[in-house]
Amino acid sequence: MYVDGNAVSPATMGGISGIVQRSGATVVDGSVIGSPPSDTRSPRLYLSGPADAVAPVARPFEGSAVQARPLTGGIGQASAL
């Protein structure tokens, strides 16, 4: 599995996804929005891609200061934010 959490355009993410998928790996698109975690702030990690791949990426963040938020619509949706 490949998770890309970089700030790239949806088109760039689509290109990356195509290359990675040809190798047989699953791709999850990610976008971190917000300040570093603190007592008053909690960043959000938006995730898009196949639902069966997004869920295991989001799971480790449950109960943490980072709010993982799955998006519908496939690869590129998180990068579009």
Contacts in CASP RR format, 6 or more apart in sequence:
PFRMAT RR
TARGET T0000
AUTHOR 0000-0000-0000
METHOD contacts of the structure
MODEL  1
MYVDGNAVSPATMGGISGIVQRSGATVVDGSVIGSPPSDTRSPRLYLSGP
ADAVAPVARPFEGSAVQARPLTGGIGQASAL
1 25 0 8 1.000
1 26 0 8 1.000
1 27 0 8 1.000
1 28 0 8 1.000
1 53 0 8 1.000
1 56 0 8 1.000
1 57 0 8 1.000
2 20 0 8 1.000
2 25 0 8 1.000
2 26 0 8 1.000
2 27 0 8 1.000
2 28 0 8 1.000
3 27 0 8 1.000
3 28 0 8 1.000
3 30 0 8 1.000
3 47 0 8 1.000
3 57 0 8 1.000
4 13 0 8 1.000
4 16 0 8 1.000
4 27 0 8 1.000
4 28 0 8 1.000
4 29 0 8 1.000
4 30 0 8 1.000
5 29 0 8 1.000
5 30 0 8 1.000
5 31 0 8 1.000
5 32 0 8 1.000
5 78 0 8 1.000
7 31 0 8 1.000
7 79 0 8 1.000
8 16 0 8 1.000
8 79 0 8 1.000
9 79 0 8 1.000
10 76 0 8 1.000
10 77 0 8 1.000
10 79 0 8 1.000
10 80 0 8 1.000
12 79 0 8 1.000
13 29 0 8 1.000
13 75 0 8 1.000
13 76 0 8 1.000
13 78 0 8 1.000
13 79 0 8 1.000
14 75 0 8 1.000
14 76 0 8 1.000
16 27 0 8 1.000
17 27 0 8 1.000
17 29 0 8 1.000
17 75 0 8 1.000
17 76 0 8 1.000
18 27 0 8 1.000
20 27 0 8 1.000
21 27 0 8 1.000
26 50 0 8 1.000
26 53 0 8 1.000
27 49 0 8 1.000
27 53 0 8 1.000
27 75 0 8 1.000
28 47 0 8 1.000
28 48 0 8 1.000
28 49 0 8 1.000
28 50 0 8 1.000
28 53 0 8 1.000
28 54 0 8 1.000
28 57 0 8 1.000
29 47 0 8 1.000
29 48 0 8 1.000
29 49 0 8 1.000
29 74 0 8 1.000
29 75 0 8 1.000
29 76 0 8 1.000
29 77 0 8 1.000
29 78 0 8 1.000
29 79 0 8 1.000
30 45 0 8 1.000
30 46 0 8 1.000
30 47 0 8 1.000
30 48 0 8 1.000
30 78 0 8 1.000
30 79 0 8 1.000
31 45 0 8 1.000
31 46 0 8 1.000
31 78 0 8 1.000
31 79 0 8 1.000
31 81 0 8 1.000
32 43 0 8 1.000
32 44 0 8 1.000
32 45 0 8 1.000
32 46 0 8 1.000
33 43 0 8 1.000
33 44 0 8 1.000
33 46 0 8 1.000
33 81 0 8 1.000
34 41 0 8 1.000
34 43 0 8 1.000
34 44 0 8 1.000
35 41 0 8 1.000
35 43 0 8 1.000
36 43 0 8 1.000
37 43 0 8 1.000
37 64 0 8 1.000
37 65 0 8 1.000
37 66 0 8 1.000
42 65 0 8 1.000
42 66 0 8 1.000
42 67 0 8 1.000
43 65 0 8 1.000
43 66 0 8 1.000
43 67 0 8 1.000
44 66 0 8 1.000
44 67 0 8 1.000
44 68 0 8 1.000
44 69 0 8 1.000
45 58 0 8 1.000
45 61 0 8 1.000
45 66 0 8 1.000
45 67 0 8 1.000
45 68 0 8 1.000
45 69 0 8 1.000
46 69 0 8 1.000
46 70 0 8 1.000
46 71 0 8 1.000
46 77 0 8 1.000
46 78 0 8 1.000
46 81 0 8 1.000
47 54 0 8 1.000
47 57 0 8 1.000
47 58 0 8 1.000
47 68 0 8 1.000
47 69 0 8 1.000
47 70 0 8 1.000
47 71 0 8 1.000
47 78 0 8 1.000
48 54 0 8 1.000
48 70 0 8 1.000
48 71 0 8 1.000
48 72 0 8 1.000
48 73 0 8 1.000
48 74 0 8 1.000
48 75 0 8 1.000
48 76 0 8 1.000
48 77 0 8 1.000
48 78 0 8 1.000
48 79 0 8 1.000
49 71 0 8 1.000
49 73 0 8 1.000
49 74 0 8 1.000
49 75 0 8 1.000
49 76 0 8 1.000
49 77 0 8 1.000
50 74 0 8 1.000
51 70 0 8 1.000
54 70 0 8 1.000
55 70 0 8 1.000
57 68 0 8 1.000
58 68 0 8 1.000
58 69 0 8 1.000
58 70 0 8 1.000
59 68 0 8 1.000
61 67 0 8 1.000
61 68 0 8 1.000
62 68 0 8 1.000
71 77 0 8 1.000
71 78 0 8 1.000
END
